[in-house]
Amino acid sequence: MTKISDYKVADISLADWGRKEINIAQSEMPGLMALRNEYAGK
């Protein structure tokens, strides 16, 4: 039986690095985060 996922991950070892980058963006780019919040429900 094949398990189907909604996503594909090319290299899971990069997950920690990606999370750090997202955290930096959240703290250093308030305008981007405001847009993210504004369009989150759409």
C-alpha positions as CSV (number, residue, x, y, z in Angstrom):
1,M,0.0,0.0,0.0
2,T,1.3,3.4,-0.9
3,K,1.1,6.4,1.4
4,I,0.1,9.6,-0.3
5,S,1.3,12.9,1.1
6,D,0.2,16.5,0.3
7,Y,3.8,17.6,-0.1
8,K,7.2,16.4,-1.1
9,V,10.4,17.2,0.8
10,A,13.6,17.2,-1.3
11,D,16.0,17.3,1.7
12,I,14.5,17.0,5.2
13,S,18.0,17.8,6.7
14,L,17.4,21.4,5.7
15,A,14.3,21.8,7.9
16,D,16.2,23.3,10.9
17,W,17.9,25.8,8.7
18,G,14.6,26.8,7.0
19,R,12.9,27.2,10.4
20,K,15.7,29.6,11.5
21,E,15.4,31.6,8.3
22,I,11.6,31.9,8.9
23,N,12.1,33.1,12.5
24,I,14.6,35.7,11.3
25,A,12.2,36.9,8.6
26,Q,9.4,37.2,11.2
27,S,11.4,39.4,13.5
28,E,13.2,41.5,10.8
29,M,10.4,42.0,8.2
30,P,7.3,43.3,10.0
31,G,5.8,44.5,6.7
32,L,6.0,41.0,5.2
33,M,4.5,39.5,8.3
34,A,1.6,42.0,8.2
35,L,0.9,40.9,4.6
36,R,1.1,37.3,5.7
37,N,-1.5,37.9,8.4
38,E,-3.7,39.9,6.1
39,Y,-3.9,37.2,3.5
40,A,-3.7,34.1,5.7
41,G,-7.5,33.4,5.5
42,K,-7.8,33.8,1.8
